[in-house]
């Protein structure tokens, strides 16, 4: 599972913590055929619901804030779970923007047709 830790503080609007794992193709479709609702691994009590969140990606001196990123959000602790395909797209966007020499940028996530995944079974 790809886990981009990007907690948006709903009170202040600030993003608190960010780490992200580089997604790879092998695991990109991990959750594709799974039920959308899952148990939160952080608080182990909540279940996730579809929503949007803000993601902060940092690399070297480069910082990218992506708003309105689709995510599964824990109803109890608000931990965000971002789909592997979305995470991968964020990385590609971050790469492009970083290569333009930008140090900090804020973008609104644009929804595109889903990454096609092989259907199991
Ligand atoms: Zn939780």
py3Dmol code that shows the C-alpha trace and the ligand (Angstrom):
import py3Dmol

protein = """\
ATOM      1  CA  UNK A   1       0.000   0.000   0.000  1.00  0.00           C
ATOM      2  CA  UNK A   2       1.222   3.461  -0.761  1.00  0.00           C
ATOM      3  CA  UNK A   3       1.090   5.705   2.118  1.00  0.00           C
ATOM      4  CA  UNK A   4       1.664   9.370   1.701  1.00  0.00           C
ATOM      5  CA  UNK A   5       1.530  10.877   5.128  1.00  0.00           C
ATOM      6  CA  UNK A   6      -0.037  14.249   4.678  1.00  0.00           C
ATOM      7  CA  UNK A   7      -2.163  15.379   7.515  1.00  0.00           C
ATOM      8  CA  UNK A   8      -4.163  18.510   7.021  1.00  0.00           C
ATOM      9  CA  UNK A   9      -4.978  20.318  10.187  1.00  0.00           C
ATOM     10  CA  UNK A  10      -8.642  21.150   9.721  1.00  0.00           C
ATOM     11  CA  UNK A  11      -8.501  23.908  12.323  1.00  0.00           C
ATOM     12  CA  UNK A  12      -5.635  25.938  10.953  1.00  0.00           C
ATOM     13  CA  UNK A  13      -5.548  24.729   7.370  1.00  0.00           C
ATOM     14  CA  UNK A  14      -1.907  23.828   7.760  1.00  0.00           C
ATOM     15  CA  UNK A  15      -0.348  20.639   6.569  1.00  0.00           C
ATOM     16  CA  UNK A  16       1.471  18.975   9.400  1.00  0.00           C
ATOM     17  CA  UNK A  17       3.531  15.995   8.397  1.00  0.00           C
ATOM     18  CA  UNK A  18       4.748  14.657   5.134  1.00  0.00           C
ATOM     19  CA  UNK A  19       6.582  11.626   4.100  1.00  0.00           C
ATOM     20  CA  UNK A  20       5.948   9.709   0.948  1.00  0.00           C
ATOM     21  CA  UNK A  21       7.092   6.474  -0.471  1.00  0.00           C
ATOM     22  CA  UNK A  22       8.127   6.322  -4.079  1.00  0.00           C
ATOM     23  CA  UNK A  23       5.490   4.190  -5.746  1.00  0.00           C
ATOM     24  CA  UNK A  24       6.448   1.485  -8.168  1.00  0.00           C
ATOM     25  CA  UNK A  25       4.495  -0.175 -10.896  1.00  0.00           C
ATOM     26  CA  UNK A  26       4.391  -3.534  -9.241  1.00  0.00           C
ATOM     27  CA  UNK A  27       2.221  -2.313  -6.428  1.00  0.00           C
ATOM     28  CA  UNK A  28       0.382   0.372  -8.279  1.00  0.00           C
ATOM     29  CA  UNK A  29      -2.834  -1.589  -8.548  1.00  0.00           C
ATOM     30  CA  UNK A  30      -2.768  -3.032  -5.088  1.00  0.00           C
ATOM     31  CA  UNK A  31      -6.016  -1.539  -3.969  1.00  0.00           C
ATOM     32  CA  UNK A  32      -7.725  -1.469  -7.323  1.00  0.00           C
ATOM     33  CA  UNK A  33      -9.958  -4.431  -6.697  1.00  0.00           C
ATOM     34  CA  UNK A  34     -10.373  -3.960  -3.024  1.00  0.00           C
ATOM     35  CA  UNK A  35     -13.256  -2.459  -1.236  1.00  0.00           C
ATOM     36  CA  UNK A  36     -12.792   1.267  -0.899  1.00  0.00           C
ATOM     37  CA  UNK A  37     -13.433   1.263   2.821  1.00  0.00           C
ATOM     38  CA  UNK A  38     -10.556   0.046   4.895  1.00  0.00           C
ATOM     39  CA  UNK A  39      -9.484   0.033   8.479  1.00  0.00           C
ATOM     40  CA  UNK A  40      -7.161   2.825   9.473  1.00  0.00           C
ATOM     41  CA  UNK A  41      -3.710   1.545  10.378  1.00  0.00           C
ATOM     42  CA  UNK A  42      -2.879   4.603  12.447  1.00  0.00           C
ATOM     43  CA  UNK A  43      -5.643   4.586  15.040  1.00  0.00           C
ATOM     44  CA  UNK A  44      -6.819   1.034  14.261  1.00  0.00           C
ATOM     45  CA  UNK A  45     -10.370   2.065  15.015  1.00  0.00           C
ATOM     46  CA  UNK A  46     -11.555   4.299  12.234  1.00  0.00           C
ATOM     47  CA  UNK A  47     -12.677   3.414   8.759  1.00  0.00           C
ATOM     48  CA  UNK A  48     -11.794   5.447   5.732  1.00  0.00           C
ATOM     49  CA  UNK A  49     -14.131   7.472   3.600  1.00  0.00           C
ATOM     50  CA  UNK A  50     -13.488   9.023   0.206  1.00  0.00           C
ATOM     51  CA  UNK A  51     -12.509  12.661   0.320  1.00  0.00           C
ATOM     52  CA  UNK A  52      -9.840  15.095  -0.709  1.00  0.00           C
ATOM     53  CA  UNK A  53      -6.735  16.211   1.060  1.00  0.00           C
ATOM     54  CA  UNK A  54      -3.668  18.353   0.593  1.00  0.00           C
ATOM     55  CA  UNK A  55      -0.310  16.761  -0.003  1.00  0.00           C
ATOM     56  CA  UNK A  56       3.071  18.306   0.611  1.00  0.00           C
ATOM     57  CA  UNK A  57       5.949  16.795  -1.273  1.00  0.00           C
ATOM     58  CA  UNK A  58       9.501  17.814  -0.524  1.00  0.00           C
ATOM     59  CA  UNK A  59      12.691  16.835  -2.252  1.00  0.00           C
ATOM     60  CA  UNK A  60      16.001  18.608  -1.697  1.00  0.00           C
ATOM     61  CA  UNK A  61      15.127  22.316  -1.709  1.00  0.00           C
ATOM     62  CA  UNK A  62      11.940  21.774  -3.653  1.00  0.00           C
ATOM     63  CA  UNK A  63       8.486  21.890  -2.091  1.00  0.00           C
ATOM     64  CA  UNK A  64       5.209  21.174  -3.797  1.00  0.00           C
ATOM     65  CA  UNK A  65       1.781  21.522  -2.266  1.00  0.00           C
ATOM     66  CA  UNK A  66      -1.006  19.747  -4.092  1.00  0.00           C
ATOM     67  CA  UNK A  67      -4.543  20.646  -3.164  1.00  0.00           C
ATOM     68  CA  UNK A  68      -7.709  18.630  -3.676  1.00  0.00           C
ATOM     69  CA  UNK A  69      -5.982  15.300  -3.979  1.00  0.00           C
ATOM     70  CA  UNK A  70      -8.456  12.418  -3.859  1.00  0.00           C
ATOM     71  CA  UNK A  71      -7.843  10.261  -0.802  1.00  0.00           C
ATOM     72  CA  UNK A  72      -9.377   7.874   1.652  1.00  0.00           C
ATOM     73  CA  UNK A  73      -9.623   9.654   4.961  1.00  0.00           C
ATOM     74  CA  UNK A  74     -10.011   8.092   8.385  1.00  0.00           C
ATOM     75  CA  UNK A  75     -13.187   9.284  10.018  1.00  0.00           C
ATOM     76  CA  UNK A  76     -11.599   9.230  13.458  1.00  0.00           C
ATOM     77  CA  UNK A  77      -8.009  10.445  13.223  1.00  0.00           C
ATOM     78  CA  UNK A  78      -8.142  12.032   9.742  1.00  0.00           C
ATOM     79  CA  UNK A  79      -5.161  10.050   8.512  1.00  0.00           C
ATOM     80  CA  UNK A  80      -5.038  10.261   4.734  1.00  0.00           C
ATOM     81  CA  UNK A  81      -4.489   7.327   2.398  1.00  0.00           C
ATOM     82  CA  UNK A  82      -3.646   8.152  -1.158  1.00  0.00           C
ATOM     83  CA  UNK A  83      -4.069   5.704  -3.975  1.00  0.00           C
ATOM     84  CA  UNK A  84      -0.890   4.433  -5.596  1.00  0.00           C
ATOM     85  CA  UNK A  85      -1.846   5.770  -9.006  1.00  0.00           C
ATOM     86  CA  UNK A  86      -2.493   9.194  -7.568  1.00  0.00           C
ATOM     87  CA  UNK A  87       0.753   9.104  -5.610  1.00  0.00           C
ATOM     88  CA  UNK A  88       2.675   8.183  -8.714  1.00  0.00           C
ATOM     89  CA  UNK A  89       1.111  11.020 -10.640  1.00  0.00           C
ATOM     90  CA  UNK A  90       2.073  13.422  -7.875  1.00  0.00           C
ATOM     91  CA  UNK A  91       5.661  12.300  -8.187  1.00  0.00           C
ATOM     92  CA  UNK A  92       5.671  12.841 -11.917  1.00  0.00           C
ATOM     93  CA  UNK A  93       4.211  16.312 -11.493  1.00  0.00           C
ATOM     94  CA  UNK A  94       6.753  17.086  -8.787  1.00  0.00           C
ATOM     95  CA  UNK A  95       9.526  15.958 -11.106  1.00  0.00           C
ATOM     96  CA  UNK A  96       8.319  18.174 -13.914  1.00  0.00           C
ATOM     97  CA  UNK A  97       7.900  21.227 -11.733  1.00  0.00           C
ATOM     98  CA  UNK A  98      11.213  20.716  -9.977  1.00  0.00           C
ATOM     99  CA  UNK A  99      13.015  20.447 -13.297  1.00  0.00           C
ATOM    100  CA  UNK A 100      11.627  23.838 -14.236  1.00  0.00           C
ATOM    101  CA  UNK A 101      13.730  25.293 -11.457  1.00  0.00           C
ATOM    102  CA  UNK A 102      10.820  26.043  -9.161  1.00  0.00           C
ATOM    103  CA  UNK A 103      11.543  25.885  -5.448  1.00  0.00           C
ATOM    104  CA  UNK A 104       8.014  26.022  -4.146  1.00  0.00           C
ATOM    105  CA  UNK A 105       4.708  25.623  -5.882  1.00  0.00           C
ATOM    106  CA  UNK A 106       1.064  25.116  -5.045  1.00  0.00           C
ATOM    107  CA  UNK A 107      -1.126  23.262  -7.493  1.00  0.00           C
ATOM    108  CA  UNK A 108      -4.645  22.001  -7.625  1.00  0.00           C
ATOM    109  CA  UNK A 109      -4.826  18.343  -8.442  1.00  0.00           C
ATOM    110  CA  UNK A 110      -6.494  17.714 -11.779  1.00  0.00           C
ATOM    111  CA  UNK A 111      -8.406  14.513 -12.078  1.00  0.00           C
ATOM    112  CA  UNK A 112      -7.574  12.491 -15.150  1.00  0.00           C
ATOM    113  CA  UNK A 113      -8.801   9.176 -16.492  1.00  0.00           C
ATOM    114  CA  UNK A 114      -7.732   6.380 -14.200  1.00  0.00           C
ATOM    115  CA  UNK A 115      -4.597   4.427 -14.757  1.00  0.00           C
ATOM    116  CA  UNK A 116      -5.624   1.193 -16.353  1.00  0.00           C
ATOM    117  CA  UNK A 117      -4.910  -1.808 -14.214  1.00  0.00           C
ATOM    118  CA  UNK A 118      -5.189  -5.484 -15.056  1.00  0.00           C
ATOM    119  CA  UNK A 119      -8.322  -6.950 -13.562  1.00  0.00           C
ATOM    120  CA  UNK A 120      -7.609  -9.919 -11.381  1.00  0.00           C
ATOM    121  CA  UNK A 121      -9.680 -13.050 -11.369  1.00  0.00           C
TER     122      UNK A 121
END
"""
ligand_1 = """\
1
ZN
Zn -7.528 6.561 11.953
"""
view = py3Dmol.view(width=600, height=400)
view.addModel(protein, "pdb")
view.setStyle({"model": 0}, {"cartoon": {"style": "trace"}})
view.addModel(ligand_1, "xyz")
view.setStyle({"model": 1}, {"stick": {}})
view.zoomTo()
view.show()
